[in-house]
Amino acid sequence: MAWQQPDDESHDDAVVPAPATPAAPVGPLDVPVGDLPLARRAGRAVLDRLRDAHAAASAEHAALLGLVADLVDETAASLGVPVGGDPVETARFGRLGGDPAEAVITEIALALRVGVAGARRLVTDALALTTVLPQTRAALRDGTIGPDQAHAVVAGTAGLTDEQARLVDTHLAEDLPRLDPPGVKRKVRALVARLEVDATTRRLRYETCRRRVLVQPLGDGAAELVATGPVADITALFHRLTTWATTRTGP
């Protein structure tokens, strides 16, 4: 008689526990702020203060540009720039550029101890933001954009008519806070192309006419060279001058 293994009811009725599901890793975005480690919470606090400081610096830069524009106006008025004999119009004429702006560039370079190129950028930005780019100026004053974004708008609208620049400024206002400087340049180019073909032609003519080379004496036998021209030519000249300066012997 063959032997049979008796049924083990304990095995039939046993409940096999399901394998434990490993807990999903908790990523940085899944952690509430209150549960963050102290160091992480401190880091976020520093970032908040950094944003506030950046906004405050932008507002201060907007105020600085306003003072630069006022200086251009006062210089124009002191030079007696004739604009129909109206002293108010005479002062406003300074914001159109010309000789008063050139005189102010030198004064700012000396007063702020910056190069001629830096002073020229301040004057250029101030004249544009206080005349034809009110939306961009307001964003800079509110701290929603930085000086580099504002300068990108100024550079992109240079050479346009006042009406065209104001149209670009108006259409750009909504997107401006979320764009970095290269993005601002691309957006401005797209808006300019949509305006009319004449606007693009005008900007090309403007960029061609503004090519120049300036020499600013710095004293002690030194001088500063400022050149404006096509990117490829200026880059090649930069490398040649760099090689010359680094390999030159003597004073």
VEXBA-35709 format. One record per residue (C-alpha): residue number from 0; residue in one letter; x, y negated, z. Coordinates in Angstrom, 1 decimal, padded with zeros to 4 digits. Layout:
REM residues N
<nr NUM; rest A; east X; north Y; up Z>
...
END
This chain:
REM residues 251
<nr 0; rest M; east 000.0; north 000.0; up 000.0>
<nr 1; rest A; east 001.5; north -003.3; up -001.2>
<nr 2; rest W; east 002.2; north -005.9; up 001.3>
<nr 3; rest Q; east 000.6; north -009.3; up 000.7>
<nr 4; rest Q; east 001.6; north -012.5; up 002.4>
<nr 5; rest P; east -001.2; north -013.9; up 004.5>
<nr 6; rest D; east -002.8; north -017.2; up 003.5>
<nr 7; rest D; east -001.6; north -020.1; up 005.5>
<nr 8; rest E; east -004.6; north -022.3; up 006.1>
<nr 9; rest S; east -002.3; north -024.9; up 007.7>
<nr 10; rest H; east -000.6; north -025.3; up 004.3>
<nr 11; rest D; east -003.9; north -025.5; up 002.4>
<nr 12; rest D; east -005.4; north -028.2; up 004.6>
<nr 13; rest A; east -002.2; north -030.3; up 005.1>
<nr 14; rest V; east -002.3; north -033.8; up 003.9>
<nr 15; rest V; east 000.8; north -034.8; up 002.1>
<nr 16; rest P; east 001.5; north -038.5; up 002.8>
<nr 17; rest A; east 002.0; north -040.6; up -000.4>
<nr 18; rest P; east 005.5; north -041.8; up -000.9>
<nr 19; rest A; east 005.9; north -045.3; up 000.5>
<nr 20; rest T; east 005.9; north -048.0; up -002.1>
<nr 21; rest P; east 009.0; north -050.1; up -001.7>
<nr 22; rest A; east 008.1; north -053.7; up -000.9>
<nr 23; rest A; east 008.5; north -056.1; up -003.8>
<nr 24; rest P; east 011.4; north -058.4; up -003.3>
<nr 25; rest V; east 010.4; north -061.8; up -002.2>
<nr 26; rest G; east 011.8; north -064.5; up -004.5>
<nr 27; rest P; east 012.5; north -068.1; up -003.8>
<nr 28; rest L; east 009.2; north -069.2; up -005.3>
<nr 29; rest D; east 007.2; north -066.7; up -003.2>
<nr 30; rest V; east 008.3; north -068.1; up 000.1>
<nr 31; rest P; east 006.2; north -070.9; up 001.7>
<nr 32; rest V; east 008.2; north -074.0; up 002.6>
<nr 33; rest G; east 007.5; north -073.4; up 006.3>
<nr 34; rest D; east 009.1; north -069.9; up 006.1>
<nr 35; rest L; east 012.3; north -071.0; up 004.4>
<nr 36; rest P; east 015.5; north -070.7; up 006.3>
<nr 37; rest L; east 016.6; north -073.9; up 008.0>
<nr 38; rest A; east 019.4; north -074.5; up 005.5>
<nr 39; rest R; east 017.0; north -074.1; up 002.5>
<nr 40; rest R; east 014.5; north -076.6; up 004.0>
<nr 41; rest A; east 017.3; north -079.0; up 004.7>
<nr 42; rest G; east 018.4; north -078.7; up 001.0>
<nr 43; rest R; east 014.9; north -079.6; up -000.1>
<nr 44; rest A; east 014.9; north -082.6; up 002.2>
<nr 45; rest V; east 018.2; north -083.7; up 000.7>
<nr 46; rest L; east 016.8; north -083.4; up -002.8>
<nr 47; rest D; east 013.8; north -085.5; up -001.8>
<nr 48; rest R; east 016.1; north -088.2; up -000.5>
<nr 49; rest L; east 018.2; north -087.9; up -003.6>
<nr 50; rest R; east 015.1; north -088.5; up -005.8>
<nr 51; rest D; east 014.1; north -091.5; up -003.7>
<nr 52; rest A; east 017.7; north -092.9; up -003.9>
<nr 53; rest H; east 017.6; north -092.5; up -007.7>
<nr 54; rest A; east 014.3; north -094.3; up -008.0>
<nr 55; rest A; east 015.6; north -097.1; up -005.8>
<nr 56; rest A; east 018.7; north -097.4; up -007.9>
<nr 57; rest S; east 016.6; north -097.6; up -011.1>
<nr 58; rest A; east 014.5; north -100.4; up -009.5>
<nr 59; rest E; east 017.7; north -102.3; up -008.6>
<nr 60; rest H; east 019.0; north -101.9; up -012.1>
<nr 61; rest A; east 015.8; north -103.3; up -013.5>
<nr 62; rest A; east 016.3; north -106.3; up -011.2>
<nr 63; rest L; east 019.9; north -106.7; up -012.3>
<nr 64; rest L; east 018.8; north -106.8; up -016.0>
<nr 65; rest G; east 016.2; north -109.4; up -015.1>
<nr 66; rest L; east 019.0; north -111.6; up -013.6>
<nr 67; rest V; east 021.1; north -111.0; up -016.8>
<nr 68; rest A; east 018.2; north -112.2; up -018.9>
<nr 69; rest D; east 017.7; north -115.3; up -016.7>
<nr 70; rest L; east 021.4; north -116.0; up -017.1>
<nr 71; rest V; east 021.1; north -115.9; up -020.9>
<nr 72; rest D; east 018.2; north -118.3; up -020.7>
<nr 73; rest E; east 020.0; north -120.7; up -018.4>
<nr 74; rest T; east 023.1; north -120.6; up -020.6>
<nr 75; rest A; east 020.9; north -121.3; up -023.7>
<nr 76; rest A; east 019.3; north -124.2; up -022.0>
<nr 77; rest S; east 022.6; north -125.7; up -020.8>
<nr 78; rest L; east 024.0; north -125.5; up -024.3>
<nr 79; rest G; east 020.9; north -127.4; up -025.5>
<nr 80; rest V; east 019.9; north -124.8; up -028.1>
<nr 81; rest P; east 017.4; north -126.7; up -030.3>
<nr 82; rest V; east 014.0; north -125.0; up -030.5>
<nr 83; rest G; east 011.5; north -127.7; up -031.5>
<nr 84; rest G; east 012.6; north -129.9; up -028.6>
<nr 85; rest D; east 010.5; north -127.9; up -026.1>
<nr 86; rest P; east 012.7; north -127.0; up -023.0>
<nr 87; rest V; east 010.6; north -123.9; up -022.3>
<nr 88; rest E; east 011.1; north -122.6; up -025.9>
<nr 89; rest T; east 014.7; north -123.6; up -025.7>
<nr 90; rest A; east 015.2; north -121.4; up -022.7>
<nr 91; rest R; east 013.3; north -118.5; up -024.3>
<nr 92; rest F; east 015.5; north -118.8; up -027.4>
<nr 93; rest G; east 018.3; north -117.4; up -025.3>
<nr 94; rest R; east 016.6; north -114.1; up -025.2>
<nr 95; rest L; east 016.8; north -113.8; up -028.9>
<nr 96; rest G; east 020.5; north -113.4; up -028.7>
<nr 97; rest G; east 023.1; north -115.5; up -030.6>
<nr 98; rest D; east 025.8; north -117.6; up -029.1>
<nr 99; rest P; east 024.3; north -117.9; up -025.6>
<nr 100; rest A; east 024.3; north -114.1; up -025.3>
<nr 101; rest E; east 027.9; north -113.9; up -026.5>
<nr 102; rest A; east 029.0; north -116.4; up -023.9>
<nr 103; rest V; east 027.1; north -114.5; up -021.1>
<nr 104; rest I; east 028.8; north -111.3; up -022.1>
<nr 105; rest T; east 032.2; north -112.7; up -021.2>
<nr 106; rest E; east 031.0; north -114.2; up -017.9>
<nr 107; rest I; east 029.4; north -110.9; up -016.8>
<nr 108; rest A; east 032.5; north -108.9; up -017.7>
<nr 109; rest L; east 034.6; north -111.2; up -015.5>
<nr 110; rest A; east 032.0; north -111.5; up -012.7>
<nr 111; rest L; east 031.2; north -107.8; up -012.4>
<nr 112; rest R; east 034.7; north -106.6; up -013.3>
<nr 113; rest V; east 033.5; north -104.4; up -016.1>
<nr 114; rest G; east 034.7; north -104.0; up -019.7>
<nr 115; rest V; east 033.3; north -106.0; up -022.6>
<nr 116; rest A; east 031.4; north -103.0; up -023.9>
<nr 117; rest G; east 029.7; north -102.5; up -020.5>
<nr 118; rest A; east 028.8; north -106.2; up -020.3>
<nr 119; rest R; east 027.5; north -106.2; up -023.8>
<nr 120; rest R; east 025.3; north -103.2; up -023.0>
<nr 121; rest L; east 023.8; north -105.0; up -020.0>
<nr 122; rest V; east 023.0; north -108.0; up -022.1>
<nr 123; rest T; east 021.5; north -106.0; up -024.9>
<nr 124; rest D; east 019.3; north -104.0; up -022.5>
<nr 125; rest A; east 018.2; north -107.1; up -020.7>
<nr 126; rest L; east 017.2; north -109.0; up -023.8>
<nr 127; rest A; east 015.2; north -106.0; up -025.2>
<nr 128; rest L; east 013.5; north -105.0; up -022.0>
<nr 129; rest T; east 012.4; north -108.5; up -021.1>
<nr 130; rest T; east 011.0; north -109.3; up -024.5>
<nr 131; rest V; east 009.7; north -106.4; up -026.6>
<nr 132; rest L; east 009.9; north -103.3; up -024.3>
<nr 133; rest P; east 007.6; north -104.1; up -021.4>
<nr 134; rest Q; east 006.4; north -100.5; up -020.8>
<nr 135; rest T; east 010.0; north -099.2; up -020.6>
<nr 136; rest R; east 010.9; north -102.1; up -018.3>
<nr 137; rest A; east 008.0; north -101.3; up -016.0>
<nr 138; rest A; east 009.0; north -097.6; up -015.9>
<nr 139; rest L; east 012.5; north -098.6; up -014.9>
<nr 140; rest R; east 011.3; north -101.0; up -012.3>
<nr 141; rest D; east 009.0; north -098.3; up -010.8>
<nr 142; rest G; east 011.8; north -095.8; up -010.7>
<nr 143; rest T; east 010.2; north -093.2; up -013.0>
<nr 144; rest I; east 013.1; north -093.4; up -015.4>
<nr 145; rest G; east 016.8; north -094.2; up -015.1>
<nr 146; rest P; east 019.0; north -096.7; up -016.8>
<nr 147; rest D; east 020.2; north -094.2; up -019.4>
<nr 148; rest Q; east 016.7; north -093.5; up -020.5>
<nr 149; rest A; east 015.9; north -097.2; up -020.8>
<nr 150; rest H; east 019.1; north -097.8; up -022.8>
<nr 151; rest A; east 018.1; north -094.9; up -025.2>
<nr 152; rest V; east 014.9; north -096.8; up -025.9>
<nr 153; rest V; east 016.8; north -100.0; up -026.5>
<nr 154; rest A; east 019.3; north -098.4; up -028.8>
<nr 155; rest G; east 016.6; north -096.5; up -030.7>
<nr 156; rest T; east 014.5; north -099.6; up -031.4>
<nr 157; rest A; east 017.4; north -101.9; up -032.2>
<nr 158; rest G; east 017.0; north -103.5; up -035.6>
<nr 159; rest L; east 013.2; north -103.1; up -035.6>
<nr 160; rest T; east 010.8; north -106.1; up -035.8>
<nr 161; rest D; east 009.3; north -107.2; up -032.5>
<nr 162; rest E; east 006.0; north -105.7; up -033.5>
<nr 163; rest Q; east 007.5; north -102.4; up -034.4>
<nr 164; rest A; east 009.5; north -102.2; up -031.2>
<nr 165; rest R; east 006.4; north -102.9; up -029.1>
<nr 166; rest L; east 004.5; north -100.2; up -031.0>
<nr 167; rest V; east 007.2; north -097.7; up -030.2>
<nr 168; rest D; east 007.3; north -098.9; up -026.6>
<nr 169; rest T; east 003.6; north -098.4; up -026.2>
<nr 170; rest H; east 003.4; north -094.9; up -027.8>
<nr 171; rest L; east 006.5; north -093.7; up -025.9>
<nr 172; rest A; east 005.3; north -094.8; up -022.4>
<nr 173; rest E; east 003.4; north -091.7; up -021.5>
<nr 174; rest D; east 006.1; north -089.2; up -022.4>
<nr 175; rest L; east 009.1; north -091.3; up -021.3>
<nr 176; rest P; east 009.3; north -090.2; up -017.6>
<nr 177; rest R; east 009.7; north -086.5; up -018.6>
<nr 178; rest L; east 012.3; north -087.0; up -021.3>
<nr 179; rest D; east 016.1; north -087.0; up -020.8>
<nr 180; rest P; east 018.2; north -089.5; up -022.8>
<nr 181; rest P; east 018.7; north -087.2; up -025.8>
<nr 182; rest G; east 015.0; north -086.4; up -025.7>
<nr 183; rest V; east 014.2; north -090.1; up -025.7>
<nr 184; rest K; east 016.4; north -090.7; up -028.7>
<nr 185; rest R; east 014.6; north -087.9; up -030.7>
<nr 186; rest K; east 011.2; north -089.2; up -029.7>
<nr 187; rest V; east 012.1; north -092.7; up -030.7>
<nr 188; rest R; east 013.4; north -091.6; up -034.1>
<nr 189; rest A; east 010.2; north -089.6; up -034.7>
<nr 190; rest L; east 008.0; north -092.6; up -033.8>
<nr 191; rest V; east 010.1; north -095.0; up -036.0>
<nr 192; rest A; east 009.8; north -092.6; up -038.9>
<nr 193; rest R; east 006.0; north -092.5; up -038.4>
<nr 194; rest L; east 005.7; north -096.3; up -038.4>
<nr 195; rest E; east 006.8; north -097.0; up -042.0>
<nr 196; rest V; east 009.7; north -096.4; up -044.3>
<nr 197; rest D; east 010.7; north -100.0; up -044.1>
<nr 198; rest A; east 011.4; north -099.6; up -040.4>
<nr 199; rest T; east 014.0; north -096.8; up -041.1>
<nr 200; rest T; east 015.5; north -098.9; up -043.8>
<nr 201; rest R; east 015.7; north -101.9; up -041.5>
<nr 202; rest R; east 017.5; north -099.9; up -038.8>
<nr 203; rest L; east 020.0; north -098.6; up -041.3>
<nr 204; rest R; east 020.7; north -102.1; up -042.5>
<nr 205; rest Y; east 021.0; north -103.3; up -038.9>
<nr 206; rest E; east 023.5; north -100.5; up -038.0>
<nr 207; rest T; east 025.6; north -101.3; up -041.1>
<nr 208; rest C; east 025.7; north -105.0; up -040.4>
<nr 209; rest R; east 026.7; north -104.6; up -036.7>
<nr 210; rest R; east 029.9; north -102.8; up -037.5>
<nr 211; rest R; east 032.8; north -104.8; up -036.0>
<nr 212; rest V; east 036.0; north -104.6; up -034.1>
<nr 213; rest L; east 036.6; north -106.9; up -031.0>
<nr 214; rest V; east 039.7; north -107.5; up -029.0>
<nr 215; rest Q; east 039.4; north -108.8; up -025.5>
<nr 216; rest P; east 042.6; north -109.9; up -023.7>
<nr 217; rest L; east 042.9; north -108.5; up -020.2>
<nr 218; rest G; east 046.1; north -110.2; up -019.0>
<nr 219; rest D; east 049.6; north -108.9; up -018.3>
<nr 220; rest G; east 050.1; north -108.1; up -021.9>
<nr 221; rest A; east 047.1; north -105.8; up -022.2>
<nr 222; rest A; east 043.9; north -106.0; up -024.2>
<nr 223; rest E; east 040.7; north -104.0; up -024.7>
<nr 224; rest L; east 039.6; north -102.9; up -028.1>
<nr 225; rest V; east 035.8; north -102.5; up -028.9>
<nr 226; rest A; east 034.9; north -101.0; up -032.2>
<nr 227; rest T; east 031.4; north -100.3; up -033.7>
<nr 228; rest G; east 031.0; north -098.1; up -036.8>
<nr 229; rest P; east 030.0; north -094.7; up -038.1>
<nr 230; rest V; east 030.4; north -091.9; up -035.6>
<nr 231; rest A; east 032.8; north -089.8; up -037.7>
<nr 232; rest D; east 035.1; north -092.8; up -038.4>
<nr 233; rest I; east 035.1; north -094.0; up -034.8>
<nr 234; rest T; east 035.8; north -090.5; up -033.5>
<nr 235; rest A; east 038.7; north -090.1; up -035.8>
<nr 236; rest L; east 040.1; north -093.5; up -034.8>
<nr 237; rest F; east 039.6; north -092.6; up -031.1>
<nr 238; rest H; east 041.7; north -089.4; up -031.5>
<nr 239; rest R; east 044.4; north -091.3; up -033.4>
<nr 240; rest L; east 044.6; north -094.1; up -030.7>
<nr 241; rest T; east 044.6; north -091.5; up -027.9>
<nr 242; rest T; east 047.5; north -089.7; up -029.5>
<nr 243; rest W; east 049.4; north -093.0; up -030.0>
<nr 244; rest A; east 048.7; north -094.1; up -026.4>
<nr 245; rest T; east 049.8; north -090.9; up -024.8>
<nr 246; rest T; east 053.0; north -090.4; up -026.9>
<nr 247; rest R; east 054.1; north -094.1; up -026.8>
<nr 248; rest T; east 057.2; north -094.8; up -024.7>
<nr 249; rest G; east 057.9; north -098.0; up -022.9>
<nr 250; rest P; east 055.4; north -100.7; up -022.0>
END
